[in-house]
Amino acid sequence: MSKREIVQLCIAVRDIEKSMERYWKVLGIGPWDVYTFSQETVRDFTLHGQPVKQPFKFMLAVTMLGDIQFELIQPVDGPTLYEGFLKEKGEGFHHIKEKVNDDDIEETLEKFKQKGI
């Protein structure tokens, strides 16, 4: 298996504006690009494998921290995976994105499967 490479870290937040400001003022992380996703901008949106029929909206802010994309996600309205996460666990680390070479995909998936991921 090739050397591991983390390419993204994501934090789920309740207030993306305050979070961006805090990361900028305290840690110097930024500037941020902000995107809004909704039923108007996303086609075939699903949640737990089921199509989402009702209106939804979430915001995403991204910046680069060296070679790693740092991402903040805030649910705004309707059903999203992020709202459930915040209700259950509160603000915090949501996911990590790892670059996997094509030759290593099957082996990597099997290792994660064995660990219950």
BELTA-V958759 format. One record per residue. N is the residue number from 1. SS is DSSP state (~ for helix, > for strand, _ for the rest). PHI is phi in whole degrees, 0 to 359 (* if undefined). Layout:
# BELTA-V958759
n->N ss->SS phi->PHI
n->N ss->SS phi->PHI
This chain:
# BELTA-V958759
n->1 ss->_ phi->*
n->2 ss->_ phi->288
n->3 ss->_ phi->300
n->4 ss->_ phi->287
n->5 ss->> phi->220
n->6 ss->> phi->279
n->7 ss->> phi->243
n->8 ss->> phi->205
n->9 ss->> phi->236
n->10 ss->> phi->233
n->11 ss->> phi->243
n->12 ss->> phi->274
n->13 ss->_ phi->227
n->14 ss->_ phi->268
n->15 ss->_ phi->223
n->16 ss->~ phi->294
n->17 ss->~ phi->296
n->18 ss->~ phi->296
n->19 ss->~ phi->294
n->20 ss->~ phi->300
n->21 ss->~ phi->298
n->22 ss->~ phi->296
n->23 ss->~ phi->297
n->24 ss->~ phi->289
n->25 ss->~ phi->291
n->26 ss->~ phi->274
n->27 ss->~ phi->246
n->28 ss->_ phi->70
n->29 ss->_ phi->269
n->30 ss->_ phi->150
n->31 ss->_ phi->291
n->32 ss->_ phi->250
n->33 ss->> phi->258
n->34 ss->> phi->245
n->35 ss->> phi->232
n->36 ss->> phi->243
n->37 ss->> phi->244
n->38 ss->> phi->206
n->39 ss->_ phi->299
n->40 ss->_ phi->278
n->41 ss->_ phi->245
n->42 ss->_ phi->238
n->43 ss->_ phi->259
n->44 ss->_ phi->57
n->45 ss->_ phi->289
n->46 ss->> phi->234
n->47 ss->> phi->223
n->48 ss->_ phi->55
n->49 ss->_ phi->81
n->50 ss->> phi->250
n->51 ss->> phi->296
n->52 ss->_ phi->269
n->53 ss->_ phi->263
n->54 ss->_ phi->268
n->55 ss->_ phi->301
n->56 ss->_ phi->214
n->57 ss->> phi->200
n->58 ss->> phi->216
n->59 ss->> phi->247
n->60 ss->> phi->224
n->61 ss->> phi->238
n->62 ss->> phi->227
n->63 ss->> phi->209
n->64 ss->> phi->261
n->65 ss->> phi->237
n->66 ss->_ phi->67
n->67 ss->_ phi->267
n->68 ss->> phi->251
n->69 ss->> phi->280
n->70 ss->> phi->256
n->71 ss->> phi->233
n->72 ss->> phi->245
n->73 ss->> phi->231
n->74 ss->> phi->235
n->75 ss->> phi->289
n->76 ss->> phi->246
n->77 ss->> phi->207
n->78 ss->_ phi->73
n->79 ss->_ phi->282
n->80 ss->_ phi->214
n->81 ss->~ phi->298
n->82 ss->~ phi->287
n->83 ss->~ phi->296
n->84 ss->~ phi->299
n->85 ss->~ phi->298
n->86 ss->~ phi->296
n->87 ss->~ phi->296
n->88 ss->~ phi->280
n->89 ss->~ phi->241
n->90 ss->_ phi->82
n->91 ss->_ phi->297
n->92 ss->> phi->156
n->93 ss->> phi->302
n->94 ss->> phi->257
n->95 ss->> phi->203
n->96 ss->> phi->233
n->97 ss->> phi->243
n->98 ss->> phi->241
n->99 ss->> phi->280
n->100 ss->_ phi->236
n->101 ss->_ phi->295
n->102 ss->~ phi->309
n->103 ss->~ phi->293
n->104 ss->~ phi->254
n->105 ss->~ phi->300
n->106 ss->~ phi->299
n->107 ss->~ phi->297
n->108 ss->~ phi->295
n->109 ss->~ phi->300
n->110 ss->~ phi->296
n->111 ss->~ phi->297
n->112 ss->~ phi->293
n->113 ss->~ phi->299
n->114 ss->~ phi->297
n->115 ss->_ phi->267
n->116 ss->_ phi->80
n->117 ss->_ phi->260
